[in-house]
Amino acid sequence: MRSILSVSACTAALLILSACSASDAPEAPQTPQTPDTPAAIALDRTQLLEDMRILAADDMEGREAGTEGSARARAYLIERFEEAGIGMIGDSYESPFTYRMRVDTGEEQNGINLIGRIEGTGDSDHTMVVSAHYDHVGMRDGQIWNGADDNASGVAAMLAVAADFAANPPEHDVIFAALDAEERGLQGAYHFVANPPVDREDITFNLNLDMVAMSEDRILWAVGTYHYPFLVPVVEAVAARSSVNLPMGYDEPTDVPGGDWTLLTDSGAFHRAGIPFIYLGVDFHPHYHQPTDTYENMTLEFFQDASETIVDFAREADANLGMIAAAGAAE
C-alpha cells in the first residue's frame, strides 16, 4: 500500500485529520439497503484470521514480487480461490505480465496476477472488480517484512467477500483480482486495466482493499467519493450499519504529504482508466512498511469487524451497480 511514500511522509501523514468528502446533491442509489434491515452476514472469522496469518507467515518471506515466497503465497491463494468458490476465467487463475521499474535497468521484471469470477444471477452487462494486492516488500537486511496488514489483510477480506457471494450469489458478475507488484508501482493493477479479462466497457466499479487490519481507533477509511460523489449514499448506507467507523476522505488534492491516497494503491489504476472506485483501508500506523507488520501486532477484533463491513459494502455495491454504471457514464 502507498508504495511511493517515504517513511517521513508517512510520519507527517499521521498528523492529518481528514474531513469527510462532501458532494452536491448526490444521486440516490436505486436499491439502497437501510440500517433497519441489515443483511445477515455469516463471516467465517476463524478462516479470515487463518488466511491473514498464513500469508504473513515467515515462510512467505514477505511475498516480494518474483520471489519464491511470492510463489508460495500464490499457490496458497489458488487453493483458497477454489475453496471460496471463485471460478476461472479461461483455463487458469494466473495472469502473467512483465514490467519495468521506474528506474530502468534494462531488465524486464515478471509478475503474476490471480484472476477469477463469481457469476451473477441477473444482469451481466455490469461487472464489479474486488481487488487486493498480495505482494509485499520481502526481506531487508536479513529481516522478513511480513506484511500482515499490508496486504495479507486485504487479500483475506477479499476471500471473505468471495465466500459470501458464493453462498449468496450476486446480481452482477464479480471479478476477484489478487494483484502482484503493487509495491513496485501498481504494476499488476495497470496490467489488469490494460488487459481486462472481460470487455473493458463492462467493468463498472472497483472495490479495492488495502490494509484493513490495524486500527486502535476502529476506523476504516472509504476513499474515492471526492472523485465519484454519487457513491456517497452507498458509503453512508453501509456506515449506518457498520460496527466500525467508516468516514470518507483522503481523496482530495492537497500539498500535505500523504494527504491524498487516490493514486497510492491499486485503485489508482482503475481511476486513471475512468472506472469509479472505493478504496477501503486504515490510516498510517507505526507498523506500516516495517518488520513489525506481523499477525501478532494486528488488532484482530477490529479486522474481523472491518471485514464484515467490507462484505456488506460489496453487497451494497452489487445492489447499486446499475446506478453506478449510469452515473459513471454521465461523468
Phi and psi in degrees as a GROMACS rama.xvg file:
@    title "Ramachandran Plot"
@    xaxis  label "Phi"
@    yaxis  label "Psi"
@TYPE xy
46.9778  48.7424  ARG-2
-69.0037  -13.4037  SER-3
-97.117  3.31063  ILE-4
-88.64  144.426  LEU-5
-81.0902  163.968  SER-6
-62.0723  -37.6903  VAL-7
-65.2694  -36.6695  SER-8
-65.8971  -38.6188  ALA-9
-62.3961  -41.2991  CYS-10
-62.5425  -42.8972  THR-11
-62.2131  -35.9929  ALA-12
-68.0461  -21.3822  ALA-13
-62.491  -21.64  LEU-14
-88.5224  -3.09412  LEU-15
-79.5375  135.481  ILE-16
-113.251  109.165  LEU-17
-91.6418  130.341  SER-18
-81.9216  152.041  ALA-19
-66.6612  144.979  CYS-20
-69.244  139.319  SER-21
-104.871  163.707  ALA-22
-145.935  159.284  SER-23
-97.9448  109.334  ASP-24
45.988  63.9296  ALA-25
-62.8422  146.915  PRO-26
-67.255  134.449  GLU-27
-75.5102  146.385  ALA-28
-60.7258  152.524  PRO-29
-72.2649  -39.7322  GLN-30
-132.099  60.1125  THR-31
-68.7377  140.48  PRO-32
-78.6937  166.922  GLN-33
-125.34  156.329  THR-34
-59.426  -22.4604  PRO-35
-79.695  -15.6796  ASP-36
-130.573  64.8323  THR-37
-68.0243  142.639  PRO-38
-72.925  144.536  ALA-39
-76.7654  121.052  ALA-40
-114.412  115.167  ILE-41
-96.2333  71.2268  ALA-42
-72.2328  129.409  LEU-43
-82.3267  90.8281  ASP-44
-67.0108  -31.0597  ARG-45
-68.6908  -45.8832  THR-46
-63.7492  -37.9606  GLN-47
-57.2117  -49.6116  LEU-48
-65.9749  -38.236  LEU-49
-63.6891  -40.4186  GLU-50
-61.9695  -45.5096  ASP-51
-65.3279  -43.1325  MET-52
-61.1005  -45.003  ARG-53
-66.9304  -44.2066  ILE-54
-66.5717  -26.5343  LEU-55
-99.1751  9.12859  ALA-56
-71.2218  158.814  ALA-57
-59.2351  -33.3823  ASP-58
-71.3584  -9.70444  ASP-59
-83.8301  -11.7644  MET-60
51.4688  35.9174  GLU-61
81.5395  1.51916  GLY-62
54.4535  34.5869  ARG-63
-64.5269  138.591  GLU-64
-55.1045  134.268  ALA-65
84.5465  5.31675  GLY-66
-106.26  170.258  THR-67
-64.2526  -34.1397  GLU-68
-62.3731  -38.883  GLY-69
-63.5036  -41.3786  SER-70
-63.4515  -39.0477  ALA-71
-65.8562  -41.209  ARG-72
-62.4108  -41.1661  ALA-73
-64.3318  -41.1374  ARG-74
-61.7248  -42.1629  ALA-75
-63.1729  -42.4277  TYR-76
-67.8767  -33.9957  LEU-77
-62.1157  -43.0603  ILE-78
-60.5635  -42.6374  GLU-79
-71.5462  -33.4322  ARG-80
-57.2299  -46.8531  PHE-81
-63.5678  -45.4723  GLU-82
-65.7315  -34.0259  GLU-83
-78.8116  -7.28077  ALA-84
88.9476  19.6287  GLY-85
-85.4789  122.247  ILE-86
-87.5338  159.179  GLY-87
-74.908  154.121  MET-88
-110.09  99.2456  ILE-89
97.3815  -147.271  GLY-90
-107.765  10.3718  ASP-91
-159.665  149.751  SER-92
-74.8425  -26.0925  TYR-93
-77.3934  135.137  GLU-94
-128.956  89.2466  SER-95
-71.3826  153.762  PRO-96
-154.758  163.909  PHE-97
-122.357  156.415  THR-98
-156.64  166.618  TYR-99
-120.326  144.046  ARG-100
-69.6297  162.306  MET-101
-58.185  -43.2336  ARG-102
-88.0077  102.078  VAL-103
-73.4996  115.987  ASP-104
-92.7547  -0.407117  THR-105
87.3868  -4.07533  GLY-106
-109.548  133.743  GLU-107
-79.3856  141.346  GLU-108
-103.792  153.914  GLN-109
-110.555  139.94  ASN-110
-138.1  162.386  GLY-111
-140.53  114.373  ILE-112
-83.2141  154.182  ASN-113
-113.822  121.666  LEU-114
-127.131  133.192  ILE-115
-150.395  -179.853  GLY-116
-148.852  144.543  ARG-117
-112.953  122.863  ILE-118
-78.7214  143.812  GLU-119
-82.5297  164.872  GLY-120
-90.5981  -11.7059  THR-121
-129.525  -118.504  GLY-122
-61.2783  121.091  ASP-123
-102.356  5.72524  SER-124
-77.8233  -17.0932  ASP-125
-118.859  135.953  HIS-126
-129.782  136.215  THR-127
-102.521  140.425  MET-128
-110.773  121.026  VAL-129
-101.381  120.142  VAL-130
-125.07  152.273  SER-131
-161.399  133.259  ALA-132
-84.4362  138.402  HIS-133
-100.646  -7.71313  TYR-134
-82.8206  161.19  ASP-135
-141.41  -159.133  HIS-136
-96.1501  -2.00587  VAL-137
83.9987  -129.46  GLY-138
-121.113  144.646  MET-139
-136.162  122.761  ARG-140
52.6411  40.6695  ASP-141
81.3482  -3.98615  GLY-142
-98.2027  142.318  GLN-143
-87.5588  126.972  ILE-144
-98.7228  93.9499  TRP-145
-68.3767  -29.6195  ASN-146
64.4087  49.553  GLY-147
-67.1517  -53.6347  ALA-148
-72.2179  -39.5653  ASP-149
-112.236  88.5216  ASP-150
-138.796  40.1579  ASN-151
-57.0136  -32.885  ALA-152
-64.7075  -45.6387  SER-153
-64.0069  -38.6215  GLY-154
-66.7584  -42.5769  VAL-155
-60.996  -42.2344  ALA-156
-65.644  -37.6948  ALA-157
-60.7399  -41.7227  MET-158
-64.2425  -34.2683  LEU-159
-65.785  -39.0598  ALA-160
-61.2363  -44.2036  VAL-161
-61.4661  -44.7464  ALA-162
-61.7639  -37.8973  ALA-163
-67.2608  -43.3937  ASP-164
-69.8247  -30.1895  PHE-165
-65.6772  -37.1681  ALA-166
-81.4402  -30.1504  ALA-167
-129.952  83.4983  ASN-168
-52.6555  136.44  PRO-169
-72.0201  163.442  PRO-170
-72.5718  -35.9351  GLU-171
-112.857  161.124  HIS-172
-62.9486  139.5  ASP-173
-125.181  122.238  VAL-174
-96.5157  135.325  ILE-175
-110.161  125.223  PHE-176
-126.072  107.93  ALA-177
-90.7478  106.737  ALA-178
-97.4842  146.162  LEU-179
-104.805  159.955  ASP-180
58.7698  32.0696  ALA-181
-64.553  -39.1768  GLU-182
-68.3969  -8.10855  GLU-183
-109.23  25.5158  ARG-184
105.46  33.4998  GLY-185
59.7891  33.1709  LEU-186
-62.4715  -43.5703  GLN-187
-64.5729  -38.0945  GLY-188
-66.7084  -43.2459  ALA-189
-64.5905  -35.9061  TYR-190
-65.3452  -43.6172  HIS-191
-59.0195  -48.4568  PHE-192
-64.302  -36.3108  VAL-193
-77.45  -22.7706  ALA-194
-134.252  63.3388  ASN-195
-67.7779  149.239  PRO-196
-78.3092  -7.73358  PRO-197
-133.088  174.423  VAL-198
-56.3476  130.812  ASP-199
-55.2807  -38.248  ARG-200
-65.7268  -20.2815  GLU-201
-83.2139  -15.5034  ASP-202
-79.9298  110.143  ILE-203
-97.5162  -31.9679  THR-204
-156.971  144.437  PHE-205
-119.165  124.056  ASN-206
-106.246  110.32  LEU-207
-107.436  134.907  ASN-208
-119.603  118.776  LEU-209
-149.121  109.274  ASP-210
67.8394  91.299  MET-211
-132.124  17.8329  VAL-212
-119.574  -1.91745  ALA-213
-132.556  101.914  MET-214
-157.537  110.129  SER-215
-67.9435  -26.1945  GLU-216
-91.7073  0.895613  ASP-217
57.6128  46.9599  ARG-218
-114.635  125.083  ILE-219
-116.99  115.025  LEU-220
-81.7487  140.733  TRP-221
-106.301  111.565  ALA-222
-107.334  132.154  VAL-223
134.108  -15.3275  GLY-224
-72.0509  -21.0213  THR-225
-60.477  -40.4692  TYR-226
-81.1244  -31.3465  HIS-227
-130.608  74.5221  TYR-228
-61.5843  -20.2815  PRO-229
-67.864  -9.57019  PHE-230
-88.2648  -6.50669  LEU-231
-56.6603  -48.3462  VAL-232
-62.2066  -30.195  PRO-233
-65.8733  -46.7967  VAL-234
-62.5098  -44.0859  VAL-235
-62.708  -38.4174  GLU-236
-63.0041  -42.7974  ALA-237
-70.8169  -41.4445  VAL-238
-59.9359  -35.3139  ALA-239
-66.8475  -22.891  ALA-240
-101.142  -12.1664  ARG-241
-77.5625  146.892  SER-242
-88.8321  -2.79579  SER-243
-114.927  162.751  VAL-244
-77.2899  132.76  ASN-245
-128.711  70.2208  LEU-246
-78.6416  163.651  PRO-247
-106.999  144.645  MET-248
157.965  -163.589  GLY-249
57.1706  32.5018  TYR-250
-135.557  5.54166  ASP-251
-94.8502  144.964  GLU-252
-57.3139  136.487  PRO-253
-158.667  154.581  THR-254
-88.8357  -3.97118  ASP-255
-75.1312  124.169  VAL-256
-57.4497  130.071  PRO-257
78.2258  8.0408  GLY-258
-87.3507  -13.4833  GLY-259
-129.295  112.808  ASP-260
-95.1394  7.44101  TRP-261
-52.2212  -45.1245  THR-262
-109.174  16.3779  LEU-263
-99.711  4.7991  LEU-264
-148.339  179.31  THR-265
-59.0818  -28.3123  ASP-266
-61.2443  -19.8782  SER-267
-60.0653  -35.5082  GLY-268
-67.3092  -38.702  ALA-269
-67.6158  -42.7992  PHE-270
-59.5724  -44.3823  HIS-271
-64.0576  -24.0225  ARG-272
-89.5414  3.88828  ALA-273
82.5059  17.1086  GLY-274
-96.1403  119.964  ILE-275
-57.6977  146.077  PRO-276
-144.507  157.206  PHE-277
-128.483  130.502  ILE-278
-110.393  122.931  TYR-279
-105.071  126.462  LEU-280
-168.755  161.089  GLY-281
-86.4686  171.818  VAL-282
-77.1764  169.513  ASP-283
-58.2125  146.364  PHE-284
-146.506  168.289  HIS-285
-61.5954  -19.4684  PRO-286
-90.6871  -6.29517  HIS-287
-60.2639  124.669  TYR-288
51.0053  45.1987  HIS-289
-133.031  157.182  GLN-290
-66.8504  -8.77283  PRO-291
-84.9192  2.26882  THR-292
-77.7214  73.9024  ASP-293
-117.523  162.561  THR-294
-54.6314  -43.0255  TYR-295
-64.0413  -23.9329  GLU-296
-94.6558  3.96245  ASN-297
-83.4009  154.968  MET-298
-89.0192  90.8873  THR-299
-68.4967  -38.9021  LEU-300
-65.5933  -41.2224  GLU-301
-59.6124  -44.2516  PHE-302
-58.4985  -43.0845  PHE-303
-64.7629  -44.6262  GLN-304
-66.6975  -40.9459  ASP-305
-62.8179  -37.7159  ALA-306
-67.4664  -35.2899  SER-307
-62.3207  -41.4645  GLU-308
-63.6368  -38.185  THR-309
-64.0514  -43.1017  ILE-310
-59.9239  -44.9471  VAL-311
-60.4887  -41.1297  ASP-312
-63.077  -42.1068  PHE-313
-61.6928  -41.1975  ALA-314
-62.8044  -44.562  ARG-315
-63.5919  -41.0308  GLU-316
-63.9426  -41.7491  ALA-317
-60.8239  -42.1476  ASP-318
-64.8723  -24.8572  ALA-319
-112.733  17.4809  ASN-320
-65.9302  -31.1692  LEU-321
-63.3314  -44.4513  GLY-322
-61.6207  -43.9025  MET-323
-60.973  -42.5288  ILE-324
-61.6196  -45.9873  ALA-325
-66.1832  -44.5927  ALA-326
-67.6547  -39.2772  ALA-327
-64.1838  -38.5603  GLY-328
-68.4402  -27.5604  ALA-329
-80.4214  -13.3551  ALA-330
